[in-house]
Amino acid sequence: MAAPLLRFFGKVSRQLTQPWCSCRPFVRHVSSPAAGFAPLQTYSEEEDMMREAVKKYAQERITPFVSQMDENSTMEPEVIRSLFEQGLMGIEINPKYGGTGSSFFSSILVIEELAKVDPSISVLCDIQNTLINTLMVKLGTEEQKEKYLPRLASDMVGGGVFVYPRPALAAMLSSEDADGETRRSVHHQRIKDVDQQRRVRGMLGLAQGCFDHTVPYTKQRVQFGKRIFDFQAMQHQISHVATQLEAARLLTYNAARLREAGRPFIKEACMAKYFSSEVATLTTSKCIEWMGGVGFTKDYPIEKYYRDCKIGTIYEGTTNIQLSTIAKYIGQEYD
Ligand SMILES: Cc1cc2nc3c(=O)[nH]c(=O)nc-3n(C[C@H](O)[C@H](O)[C@H](O)COP(=O)(O)OP(=O)(O)OC[C@H]3O[C@@H](n4cnc5c(N)ncnc54)[C@H](O)[C@@H]3O)c2cc1C
C-alpha cells in the first residue's frame, strides 16, 4: 500500500521531503542501574522495546493507510486487526485473560508513538486501553472479566463510553469487533475513579509527529538564497515550540510515573493534559505556518494534525475545567 501512496504524493510540486514518513533520527535512552536518579525520559528495557516495536509497526502498517482513512472517514479493518495482532489493544490486561500484561507507562509510550503517525488510531487504542479495559479490570465481576477481557485483547473494540457527573459516575459500554460488527450488549457501571486515570495522556505524540514532519522541510526549503531553517526568526520559533514540547513530555511522563508509583497524581495529570493539548494546538498551528502554503494543503500531513489537535482542549475535561481542578488542589495545599 505504501508505494501507490508515495507515487501519488510524488506528483505534487514543491515536494521537498516525503510526506507521511517519519523523519526523526533514532535516539535510544535505556535505564542503567548505576543511573541514580534517572532522568524522566528513561525507559525500562521492556518499555524501550515496546516503544521501538510500536514505532516500526506504526510506520510500516499504519502510515500507508493514514491518508486513505482520513479521506474516507473510516477506520481500515486491516489496521484494527493489526493493532490486536500486535497486542496493543490489551496492553495492561493480564496474560491470563490473553492480554499483553505490560505497564501503564508502556501504554503511554504506545499511544505517543501511534499519535505521531495517526492521532485517530492512537485515540482508538488509548480509549480501549486506558478507559474500557481499565474499567473492566477495576470494576468488572470475575465472570465479566472472563467473558470480555479475552475479547477486548483479541478482537473486540469497546466504544460508547460516557461519563456523567451526577448522581454518580456511570459508564455504558457497547462494543464492535475488528470487522465492524456491532454487538448490542451494553453494561452500566459505577466508575468513581476510572475517570481520573484517563487524564494522564495527551496530545504529545500528535505534536511531536507534526514537528518531526516539519523541521526537515524547513531545512530543505530555500527562500531568499537561504534555507528557511537558517533565518533567526524561524529558529527562535522552532526552539520555542521544541521547548514547549519537551516540557509537555516531562509533565506527562511525571504524571504517569506518579500514578505507577501509587502516589497522588491528579493535579499533575491535569497539568499534563492541559499543557499538552495547548502545546499541540500551538505546535500544529506553527508547523503549518513554517511550511508556508503547502502546510495548508493535503499534500502534507500537517493540516491533518492541525485538525486532529483541536479535540485535545475539549474532551476529557476542557482546558478551563483542567485549570479549575488544578486550582482546587493548589487551594487545598495552601489551606
Ligand atoms: C469527539 C468527542 C469525543 C467525546 N468523547 C466523550 C466520551 O468518550 N465520554 C464522555 O463522557 N464525553 C465525551 N465527549 C464530551 C466532552 O467531554 C465534552 O464535549 C466536554 O467535556 C465539554 O462539555 P460540553 O461540550 O458540554 O461543553 P460546555 O460545558 O458547554 O463548555 C463550553 C465552554 O464553556 C466552558 N465552561 C463550561 N463550564 C465551565 C466552568 N464551570 N468554568 C469555566 N469554564 C466553563 C468550557 O471550558 C468550554 O470552553 C466527547 C466530545 C467530543 C467532541
The ligand as a Gaussian input file, in Angstrom:
#p B3LYP/6-31G(d) Opt

LIG

0 1
 C      -15.037000      13.913000      19.692000
 C      -15.594000      13.922000      21.090000
 C      -15.497000      12.768000      21.847000
 C      -16.018000      12.752000      23.137000
 N      -15.927000      11.607000      23.862000
 C      -16.513000      11.541000      25.061000
 C      -16.514000      10.335000      25.820000
 O      -15.957000       9.325000      25.385000
 N      -17.112000      10.303000      27.014000
 C      -17.715000      11.412000      27.518000
 O      -18.237000      11.339000      28.623000
 N      -17.731000      12.583000      26.839000
 C      -17.145000      12.664000      25.632000
 N      -17.174000      13.858000      24.926000
 C      -17.818000      15.021000      25.518000
 C      -16.797000      16.014000      26.027000
 O      -16.162000      15.522000      27.185000
 C      -17.490000      17.362000      26.284000
 O      -17.788000      17.921000      24.996000
 C      -16.612000      18.310000      27.083000
 O      -16.482000      17.854000      28.409000
 C      -17.184000      19.726000      27.122000
 O      -18.516000      19.707000      27.549000
 P      -19.630000      20.466000      26.675000
 O      -19.480000      20.015000      25.254000
 O      -20.928000      20.239000      27.334000
 O      -19.194000      21.962000      26.727000
 P      -19.700000      23.083000      27.790000
 O      -19.712000      22.526000      29.193000
 O      -20.941000      23.697000      27.270000
 O      -18.487000      24.093000      27.672000
 C      -18.420000      25.135000      26.702000
 C      -17.306000      26.113000      27.114000
 O      -17.623000      26.645000      28.409000
 C      -16.550000      26.411000      29.313000
 N      -17.077000      26.081000      30.643000
 C      -18.132000      25.270000      30.946000
 N      -18.272000      25.175000      32.268000
 C      -17.287000      25.928000      32.824000
 C      -16.893000      26.225000      34.151000
 N      -17.522000      25.715000      35.210000
 N      -15.818000      27.030000      34.350000
 C      -15.143000      27.553000      33.304000
 N      -15.481000      27.311000      32.024000
 C      -16.527000      26.512000      31.773000
 C      -15.808000      25.209000      28.743000
 O      -14.442000      25.200000      29.163000
 C      -15.949000      25.427000      27.262000
 O      -14.930000      26.301000      26.816000
 C      -16.633000      13.905000      23.655000
 C      -16.708000      15.077000      22.885000
 C      -16.213000      15.085000      21.611000
 C      -16.298000      16.375000      20.798000

